[in-house]
């Protein structure tokens, strides 16, 4: 995997052109690419199940189908749990409406006192904004049918992709190895094994994280008498999968659900404290022990990857951005042409400053992957 024979300027031009083409391809064909990538990750997670069934002499096709059924049961359980909580929220709508009206009235009185902005002016502004919102909603609703179809198509294709990725696993691996000379097959094999280990650890860890955070947060909120505790817990657990910004959005939704379900403001503080405690346990004790990933991505690249993934491929791009970056780092660390990108993605900072020390000396000091 060495392209050192190419002039440096040509190599850098190829890199920039490649980045542009990959970004354009993802943006233009995200509806096709993202289900395949997600299916690839889930297929790696299900691979141990298939291998176990293979050892029991179960035919390959049947073992793959059984593994997919297991995945569908787990996802279906969380889906059922979520919609049950949504149903309870809908039943509680009259109480929510009364509570929100009271909170809005209190806010209106406070604004009137502090800003001398009369109730009539506030009502006029709210009506104007409501009309704009209704007009906007009308345009959005026109595309709801198409969006719903896209979502069903997205999740309907995933089991099919998983089946064929697992069924043709050896064929796909053979295709990958044929891209490289025999001298490089050892490195290719190393990348394949480490990618499998990282993705199984990462995706499997996230599934475990969703489970324990949903129940841990749900039980804690229920003990303190917070209404719709399990719904808040499930929403936060799933949004927490989006690095950095997911937890912030989850906190906002938790606050809104709590405010709409209570006439007091005390429960809001309770929800924030409980979420902070559970998240501290998750970030510092539970998740590091479960995932234990050897690939470390620095915070700057993680944040950029999340927003860039969202821009290129929407919500699915935000969820999948970190495992994609982790795989790229594994590959980049083992190629001379792209090794600088692997350094950029990682957390290992050079002890010496490039401004004071030649870059070649720093490069020699930088540890290479074993």
C-alpha positions in Angstrom: 0.0 0.0 0.0 2.7 2.4 -1.0 2.3 5.2 -3.5 5.5 7.0 -2.7 6.5 6.8 -6.4 4.0 9.6 -7.2 5.1 13.2 -6.9 3.9 14.8 -3.7 1.8 17.4 -5.4 0.1 14.7 -7.5 -0.7 12.7 -4.4 -2.2 15.7 -2.6 -4.3 16.6 -5.7 -5.6 13.0 -5.9 -6.6 13.2 -2.2 -8.5 16.5 -2.6 -10.2 15.2 -5.8 -11.1 12.0 -4.0 -12.6 13.8 -1.0 -14.7 16.0 -3.3 -15.9 13.0 -5.4 -16.8 10.9 -2.3 -18.7 13.9 -0.8 -20.6 14.5 -4.0 -21.4 10.8 -4.4 -22.7 10.6 -0.8 -24.9 13.7 -1.2 -26.3 12.6 -4.6 -26.9 8.9 -3.6 -27.4 9.0 0.2 -30.7 7.1 -0.1 -28.8 4.2 -1.6 -25.5 4.4 0.2 -26.6 4.9 3.8 -28.8 1.8 4.1 -25.9 -0.2 2.7 -23.4 1.2 5.2 -25.8 0.7 8.1 -26.5 -2.9 6.9 -22.7 -3.5 6.7 -22.3 -2.4 10.3 -25.3 -4.5 11.5 -24.0 -7.5 9.5 -20.7 -7.3 11.4 -22.6 -7.3 14.7 -24.6 -10.4 13.7 -21.6 -12.2 12.4 -20.8 -14.0 15.7 -24.4 -15.2 15.8 -24.1 -16.7 12.3 -20.7 -18.3 13.2 -22.2 -19.9 16.3 -25.1 -21.3 14.2 -22.6 -22.5 11.6 -20.7 -24.5 14.2 -24.0 -26.2 15.0 -24.2 -27.3 11.3 -27.2 -24.9 10.6 -27.3 -24.1 6.9 -25.9 -20.7 6.1 -29.1 -19.2 4.7 -31.1 -20.3 7.7 -28.5 -19.1 10.2 -28.5 -15.7 8.6 -32.3 -15.5 8.6 -32.4 -16.5 12.3 -29.8 -13.8 13.1 -31.9 -11.2 11.3 -35.0 -12.3 13.1 -33.2 -11.8 16.4 -32.3 -8.2 15.3 -35.9 -7.5 14.3 -37.2 -8.7 17.6 -34.8 -6.4 19.5 -35.6 -3.4 17.3 -39.3 -4.2 17.3 -39.4 -4.4 21.2 -38.0 -0.8 21.4 -40.4 0.4 18.7 -43.3 -1.1 20.5 -42.2 0.4 23.8 -41.8 3.8 22.2 -45.2 3.9 20.5 -46.9 2.7 23.8 -45.4 5.7 25.5 -46.5 8.0 22.6 -50.0 6.6 23.0 -50.0 7.5 26.7 -48.8 11.0 25.8 -51.7 11.4 23.3 -54.2 10.3 26.0 -52.8 12.9 28.4 -53.1 15.7 25.8 -55.9 17.6 27.6 -53.8 17.9 30.7 -50.8 18.9 28.6 -52.8 21.6 26.9 -54.0 23.0 30.2 -50.4 23.0 31.7 -48.9 24.7 28.6 -51.7 27.4 28.7 -50.8 28.1 32.3 -47.1 28.3 31.6 -47.7 30.6 28.6 -49.9 32.9 30.7 -47.2 33.1 33.4 -44.6 33.9 30.7 -46.9 36.5 29.2 -47.3 38.3 32.5 -43.6 38.2 33.1 -42.9 39.7 29.7 -45.5 42.4 30.2 -43.9 43.4 33.5 -40.3 43.3 32.4 -40.6 44.5 28.9 -43.8 46.5 28.8 -44.9 44.4 26.0 -48.7 44.3 26.3 -50.8 41.1 26.2 -52.5 42.4 23.0 -49.2 42.9 21.3 -48.0 39.4 22.4 -51.3 37.9 21.1 -50.9 39.7 17.8 -47.3 38.5 17.3 -48.2 34.9 18.3 -51.1 34.9 15.8 -48.8 36.2 13.0 -46.2 33.6 13.7 -48.8 30.9 14.0 -50.1 31.7 10.5 -46.6 31.6 9.1 -46.1 28.2 10.9 -49.3 26.8 9.5 -48.4 27.9 5.9 -45.0 26.3 6.3 -46.6 23.1 7.8 -48.9 22.9 4.8 -45.9 22.8 2.5 -44.1 20.2 4.7 -47.2 18.0 4.9 -47.2 17.8 1.1 -44.0 15.7 1.3 -45.0 13.5 4.2 -46.2 10.7 2.1 -42.9 10.7 0.2 -40.9 10.8 3.4 -42.8 8.0 5.0 -42.3 5.9 1.9 -38.5 6.7 2.0 -38.3 5.6 5.6 -40.2 2.4 5.0 -38.0 1.7 2.0 -34.9 2.5 4.1 -35.7 0.0 6.8 -37.2 -2.5 4.4 -34.0 -2.8 2.5 -31.8 -3.2 5.5 -32.7 -6.9 6.3 -32.3 -7.7 2.6 -28.8 -6.1 2.4 -27.8 -7.8 5.7 -28.8 -11.2 4.3 -26.8 -10.8 1.1 -23.8 -9.2 2.8 -23.5 -12.2 5.2 -24.3 -14.7 2.5 -21.7 -13.4 0.0 -19.2 -12.5 2.7 -16.4 -14.7 1.3 -17.0 -13.4 -2.2 -16.8 -9.7 -1.1 -13.6 -10.4 0.9 -12.1 -12.0 -2.2 -13.0 -8.9 -4.2 -11.2 -6.7 -1.6 -8.0 -8.8 -1.6 -7.9 -8.9 -5.4 -7.4 -5.1 -5.4 -4.0 -5.4 -3.8 -0.8 -7.2 -4.5 0.0 -10.4 -2.6 2.7 -8.7 -0.7 0.1 -6.4 0.9 -2.4 -9.1 1.8 -1.1 -9.3 5.4 -1.9 -5.6 5.9 -5.3 -6.0 4.2 -6.1 -8.9 6.5 -5.1 -6.8 9.5 -7.4 -4.0 8.5 -10.3 -6.4 7.9 -9.9 -8.1 11.4 -9.5 -4.8 13.2 -12.5 -3.2 11.3 -14.6 -6.2 12.3 -13.5 -5.9 16.0 -14.0 -2.2 16.2 -17.5 -2.2 14.5 -18.7 -5.1 16.6 -17.5 -3.4 19.7 -18.9 0.0 18.8 -22.3 -1.0 17.4 -22.9 -3.8 19.9 -21.9 -1.3 22.7 -24.4 1.2 21.4 -27.2 -1.4 21.4 -26.3 -2.2 25.0 -26.1 1.5 25.8 -29.6 2.2 24.5 -31.0 -0.7 26.6 -29.4 0.2 30.0 -29.9 4.0 29.6 -33.6 3.6 28.7 -34.3 1.5 31.8 -31.8 3.2 34.2 -33.1 6.7 33.3 -36.7 5.5 33.1 -36.6 3.9 36.6 -34.8 6.9 38.1 -37.3 9.4 36.7 -40.3 7.2 37.7 -39.0 7.0 41.3 -39.0 10.8 41.5 -42.6 10.9 40.1 -41.8 12.4 36.6 -44.6 11.8 34.2 -43.8 10.1 30.8 -40.5 9.0 32.4 -39.9 6.1 30.1 -40.7 8.2 27.0 -38.1 10.8 28.1 -35.6 8.0 28.8 -36.1 6.2 25.4 -35.8 9.5 23.4 -32.7 10.6 25.3 -31.1 7.1 24.9 -31.5 7.2 21.1 -30.5 10.8 20.7 -27.4 10.2 22.9 -26.1 8.1 20.0 -25.5 11.3 18.1 -22.1 12.5 19.6 -22.1 15.8 21.5 -25.3 17.4 20.1 -27.6 14.4 20.7 -27.5 14.8 24.5 -28.3 18.5 24.2 -31.3 17.9 22.0 -32.4 15.1 24.4 -32.2 17.4 27.4 -34.4 20.0 25.6 -37.0 17.4 24.7 -37.0 16.1 28.2 -37.5 19.6 29.6 -40.4 20.3 27.2 -42.1 17.0 28.1 -41.7 17.7 31.8 -43.0 21.3 31.5 -46.1 20.1 29.5 -46.9 17.4 32.1 -46.6 19.5 35.3 -47.7 22.9 36.5 -44.6 23.3 38.7 -41.0 24.0 37.5 -39.4 21.8 40.2 -39.6 18.6 38.2 -37.6 20.2 35.4 -34.6 20.6 37.7 -35.1 17.0 38.8 -35.0 15.8 35.2 -31.9 17.8 34.4 -30.0 16.4 37.5 -31.0 12.8 36.9 -30.0 13.0 33.2 -26.7 14.6 34.2 -26.0 11.8 36.8 -26.9 9.0 34.4 -24.9 10.5 31.6 -21.9 10.9 33.8 -22.1 7.2 34.7 -22.5 6.3 31.1 -19.6 8.4 29.8 -17.1 7.7 32.5 -17.8 4.2 33.8 -20.2 2.1 31.8 -19.6 2.9 28.1 -15.7 2.8 28.2 -15.9 -0.7 29.8 -18.4 -1.9 27.2 -16.9 -0.5 24.0 -13.2 -0.4 25.0 -12.3 0.7 21.5 -8.6 0.9 20.6 -9.4 3.6 17.9 -9.5 7.0 19.5 -11.0 9.9 17.5 -10.3 13.4 18.7 -13.2 15.7 19.7 -12.6 18.2 16.9 -12.8 15.6 14.1 -15.8 14.0 15.8 -17.9 17.2 15.9 -17.0 18.0 12.3 -17.8 14.5 11.2 -21.2 14.6 12.9 -22.2 17.9 11.2 -20.7 16.9 7.9 -22.5 13.6 8.0 -25.8 15.4 8.8 -25.2 17.7 5.8 -24.4 15.0 3.4 -26.8 12.2 4.5 -29.2 13.6 7.1 -29.9 11.9 10.5 -28.5 8.6 9.3 -25.2 10.3 8.4 -25.0 11.8 11.9 -25.5 8.4 13.5 -23.0 6.6 11.3 -20.3 9.3 11.1 -18.1 8.1 14.0 -17.9 4.4 13.0 -17.1 5.5 9.4 -14.3 7.8 10.7 -13.0 4.9 12.9 -12.7 2.6 9.9 -11.0 5.3 7.8 -8.5 5.9 10.6 -7.7 2.1 10.7 -7.1 2.2 6.9 -5.2 5.5 6.9 -2.8 4.4 9.7 -1.7 1.5 7.5 -1.0 3.4 4.3 1.9 5.7 3.6 -0.1 7.8 1.2 -2.8 8.7 3.7 -1.0 8.4 7.0 -1.2 12.1 7.8 -5.0 11.8 7.8 -4.8 9.0 10.3 -2.7 11.3 12.5 -5.3 14.1 12.1 -8.2 11.9 13.2 -6.4 10.5 16.3 -5.8 11.8 19.8 -2.1 11.3 19.9 -0.5 14.8 20.1 3.3 15.1 19.3 5.3 16.2 22.3 7.3 18.6 20.2 5.9 21.5 18.2 6.4 21.3 14.4 7.2 25.1 14.6 10.3 24.3 16.6 11.2 20.8 15.5 11.4 19.4 11.9 8.3 17.4 11.0 10.4 14.4 10.0 11.7 14.1 13.6 8.1 14.3 15.0 7.0 11.7 12.4 9.7 9.3 13.6 8.5 9.8 17.2 4.9 9.2 16.4 3.9 5.6 17.2 2.7 3.5 14.3 0.0 0.8 14.7 1.3 -2.6 15.5 
